[in-house]
Amino acid sequence: MKFVAFERSKQGTGASRRLRNTGKTPGIVYGGSTEPQMIELDHNALWHAAKKESFHGSVLEMELGGATTKVLLRNLTMHPYKQQIQHVDFQRVDANTALHTKVALHFSGEENSPAVKNDACLINHVLTELDVKCLPRDLPDFIAVDLSELKKGQSLHVRDVKLPRGVKAVVKGNVNPVLVSVVAPVVEAVEAPAEGAGAADPKAAGKGGKAPAKAPAKK
């Protein structure tokens, strides 16, 4: 995916505010052997690009000053309540240096799994993206996760998923995080009435099992 950025000379809160008022978004690109560089982008183009999953998890081509540089999106700062991107950070990508980033998980097949079809279980997606490490050329747009074999009482862990070639999951120590868990349906128990509950009180019942009529009040 390719986008256009422009060099930005002025810094500071006031300069950034004025830039946003003209429909631009301030940003920065850093990493590699060169110094961090201040940039600006057209806000509308950036807004539409940010809606695409590939903009967040794949290597991007940034055109800046007539040259094209491969970068990764590292951060988007949103306005607290306006539909406005206030700042954006990119990191330069070296073809021979491994990346550490997040990749989206795409789940499929859960409606055909025994857990859902046979036992009416619910599938709980614990994680929707995965920390990975790989070279830029091996970075996938997403990681496919097949849930068609899930059964009642099972959970799917990181090590249960076959990752693309050259891609390694980043976890802490020997931790094997849960990606998906199977939740059994809740069955509400119907309580049986207690013995004798609902039966008429023989002392209160009159002839024919009816309660005696209330005596009229004395005047």
C-alpha positions in Angstrom: 0.0 0.0 0.0 1.4 3.4 -1.0 0.8 6.9 0.4 2.2 10.4 0.0 3.8 12.4 2.7 5.3 15.9 2.7 8.2 17.4 4.6 7.3 19.6 7.6 9.5 22.3 8.9 7.6 23.9 11.8 7.2 22.1 15.1 5.4 22.7 18.3 1.8 22.7 19.6 0.8 25.9 17.8 2.3 24.8 14.5 0.5 21.4 14.7 -2.8 23.1 15.5 -2.5 25.4 12.5 -1.6 22.5 10.3 -4.7 20.5 11.4 -6.9 23.6 10.7 -5.8 23.4 7.1 -6.8 19.7 6.7 -3.3 18.3 7.3 -2.1 15.8 9.9 1.4 16.2 11.5 3.6 13.1 11.8 7.1 11.7 12.2 9.1 8.9 10.5 12.0 7.4 12.4 14.3 4.4 12.5 17.1 3.2 10.3 20.4 5.1 9.9 18.9 8.5 9.3 17.5 11.0 11.8 13.8 11.2 12.6 12.0 13.4 10.1 8.9 15.6 10.6 6.2 15.0 8.0 2.6 16.0 7.2 -0.1 14.2 5.4 -3.5 15.0 3.9 -6.0 14.2 6.6 -8.8 12.9 4.4 -6.5 10.6 2.5 -5.0 9.4 5.8 -8.4 8.9 7.3 -9.6 6.6 4.5 -6.3 4.7 4.5 -6.6 4.1 8.3 -9.9 2.3 7.8 -8.1 -0.4 5.9 -6.6 -3.3 7.8 -3.6 -3.5 5.6 -2.6 0.0 6.6 -2.1 -1.1 10.2 -0.4 -4.5 9.7 1.7 -4.5 6.5 4.8 -2.8 5.1 3.8 0.5 3.5 5.5 2.5 0.8 5.8 6.2 1.7 6.5 8.6 -1.1 8.4 11.6 0.4 10.4 14.2 -1.6 10.5 12.1 -4.7 11.8 9.0 -3.0 10.0 5.9 -1.8 10.7 4.5 1.7 9.2 1.3 3.2 7.7 2.0 6.6 5.4 0.5 9.2 2.6 2.4 11.0 3.5 2.6 14.7 0.9 4.9 16.2 -2.2 6.9 15.4 -3.3 9.5 17.9 -7.0 10.2 17.7 -8.9 13.3 18.9 -10.9 12.5 22.1 -14.3 13.0 20.4 -13.8 14.4 16.9 -13.3 12.2 13.8 -9.8 13.5 13.5 -6.3 11.9 13.5 -4.1 14.3 15.4 -0.7 12.7 14.9 0.8 9.7 13.2 4.1 7.8 13.7 5.9 5.6 11.1 9.0 3.5 11.4 11.4 2.9 8.6 11.9 -0.7 7.5 15.2 -2.3 6.8 14.8 -5.3 4.4 17.5 -7.3 6.4 16.3 -6.4 9.9 13.5 -8.4 11.6 10.3 -6.6 12.6 8.4 -6.9 15.8 4.7 -5.9 15.1 1.1 -7.1 15.4 -0.7 -9.0 12.8 -4.5 -9.4 12.6 -6.1 -12.9 13.1 -8.7 -14.0 10.6 -11.0 -16.7 12.1 -13.0 -19.1 9.9 -15.0 -22.3 10.2 -16.5 -21.9 13.7 -20.1 -22.3 12.4 -19.0 -25.8 11.1 -17.2 -26.9 14.3 -18.6 -29.7 16.4 -18.7 -27.3 19.3 -21.2 -25.1 17.6 -23.1 -27.5 15.4 -23.5 -30.3 17.9 -23.3 -28.7 21.3 -24.6 -25.1 20.6 -21.5 -23.7 22.3 -20.3 -20.1 21.9 -16.8 -19.3 20.5 -15.0 -16.6 22.4 -12.2 -14.8 20.5 -9.8 -14.0 23.3 -7.2 -12.4 20.9 -7.8 -10.7 17.6 -4.2 -10.0 16.7 -0.8 -11.6 17.4 2.6 -10.2 18.2 5.1 -11.6 15.6 8.7 -11.3 14.6 9.9 -11.7 11.0 11.7 -10.1 8.1 9.7 -7.4 6.2 9.4 -9.7 3.1 7.7 -12.4 5.3 5.2 -10.1 7.1 1.7 -11.4 6.3 -1.3 -9.2 5.9 -3.1 -11.5 8.3 -2.9 -14.9 10.0 -5.6 -17.4 9.1 -7.0 -19.5 12.0 -9.2 -22.5 11.3 -11.8 -23.2 14.0 -13.7 -26.0 12.2 -12.3 -28.8 14.4 -13.1 -27.1 17.8 -15.0 -29.3 20.2 -16.8 -28.6 23.5 -14.4 -27.9 26.3 -11.5 -27.1 24.1 -9.3 -24.0 23.8 -7.1 -22.9 20.9 -3.6 -21.7 21.9 -0.9 -19.8 19.9 1.1 -23.0 19.5 -1.9 -24.7 17.9 -1.8 -22.3 15.0 0.5 -22.9 12.0 2.2 -19.6 11.2 3.4 -18.5 7.8 6.9 -19.4 6.9 9.5 -17.1 8.5 7.0 -15.8 11.0 7.5 -16.4 14.8 5.0 -15.6 17.5 6.4 -13.3 20.3 5.4 -14.6 23.7 6.9 -14.2 27.2 8.9 -17.2 28.3 6.9 -20.5 28.1 3.5 -18.8 28.1 1.2 -20.2 25.5 -1.7 -17.6 25.2 -5.2 -18.7 24.5 -6.5 -17.4 21.2 -10.0 -18.9 21.3 -12.0 -20.6 24.0 -15.2 -22.6 23.7 -18.0 -21.6 26.1 -20.7 -24.2 26.9 -24.3 -22.9 26.6 -26.0 -21.9 29.9 -28.8 -24.2 30.8 -31.3 -22.7 33.3 -32.4 -25.3 35.8 -36.2 -25.4 36.5 -36.8 -25.9 40.2 -39.5 -28.5 41.1 -42.1 -27.1 43.6 -41.4 -28.1 47.2 -43.5 -31.0 48.6 -47.0 -29.8 49.5 -46.3 -26.3 47.9 -49.4 -24.9 46.2 -51.8 -27.3 48.0 -54.8 -25.8 49.7 -54.6 -25.6 53.5 -57.2 -28.2 54.7 -57.9 -26.0 57.8 -58.6 -23.0 55.7 -60.7 -24.8 53.2 -64.4 -25.1 53.7 -66.9 -27.5 52.1 -66.0 -28.5 48.6 -62.4 -27.4 49.2 -63.2 -23.7 49.1 -62.1 -21.2 51.8 -65.0 -20.0 54.0 -66.5 -16.7 53.1 -65.4 -13.8 55.2 -68.1 -12.8 57.8 -69.6 -9.3 57.2 -68.4 -6.6 59.5 -70.7 -5.6 62.4 -72.3 -2.2 62.2 
